[in-house]
Amino acid sequence: MLLRVNAITDETPSIKTFELVDPEGLDLPIFTAGSHVDVTLPDGQLRQYSLCSAPIERHRYLLGVLRETNGRGGSRQMHDRVAVGELLQVSMPRNNFPLEASASRHLLIAGGIGITPLLAMVHSLQVLRADFELHYCTREAAQTAFLALLGSDGVASRVRLHHDDGVPGRGLHVAALLTTVTPGTHVYCCGPAGLMAAVKAASAHWPTGQIHFEHFAAPVASVLVGAGAVFEVEIASTGAVYPVPPDRSILSVLLSEGVPIDSSCEAGVCGACTTRYLSGEPDHHDFVLSDAEQREHVMVCVSRSKSARLVLDL
Ligand code: FES
């Protein structure tokens, strides 16, 4: 989709929101809370941003973007080069982080800009009149975005703000929050790697299906392209077989052989390259698929194969 930047708002000195609308004023495709879109930046790179507006709003998508001075440059382009009135190429929404419909309670844990997918969840849970609690961790009040929404009627009583003032150990006590496994409660976490790791460790005794993470970047040293031995991928529909050397991904081999396959992040976090496999044993390295999903699908941008051949349903 080509969407027009209708408004840009400074939420904090380093976080802006971008309101995107259809240039003709048409309704935008429906999305569900937790969804993200791929945005094509001015230099042609793709970045994933969560939709933080209310899913019931059809006239706009709202993206929250933190300007990361030491990042790969995508957020700096959004902050410094994108202006109101410009058109941005935006993918259809994709959701790897949905609310669990069967949950009786939702425990949301956000760190910094990781609040964005959880904001959409807050909107939806309010509409559903569902039981939820949001823990929002930031360094200090001045760096805390979206306080107007989070302080509004019907939401404020469910929000706990935690500021650590940059002091490790201060702020949210994740282990205490997750000590007791509560049947029916689902936990959703999005934030910096440290917070995600802390929640993962503190929830190790919870059933994995009750804990949900949204990654925007692969944790360091998790992408294992370059590791392991050569293996083969077979395209089921044609019988074509291609070797995948240690220093290339399945995705890169398939694309260079002219096999069309969707991709975006190339880091195992966006879900674009999800591919069904028919036989073989993948060596999964993604951060999206559940255990059950990994029994049928593989993310070809980061995953490899433990078996000598992996047959893809392509
Ligand atoms: Fe994003 Fe593979 S391209 S998960």
Boltz pocket constraint, residues with backbone or C-beta under 6 A from the ligand:
constraints:
  - pocket:
      binder: B
      contacts: [[A, 262], [A, 263], [A, 264], [A, 265], [A, 266], [A, 267], [A, 268], [A, 269], [A, 270], [A, 271], [A, 272], [A, 273], [A, 274], [A, 286], [A, 299], [A, 300], [A, 301], [A, 302]]
      max_distance: 6.0
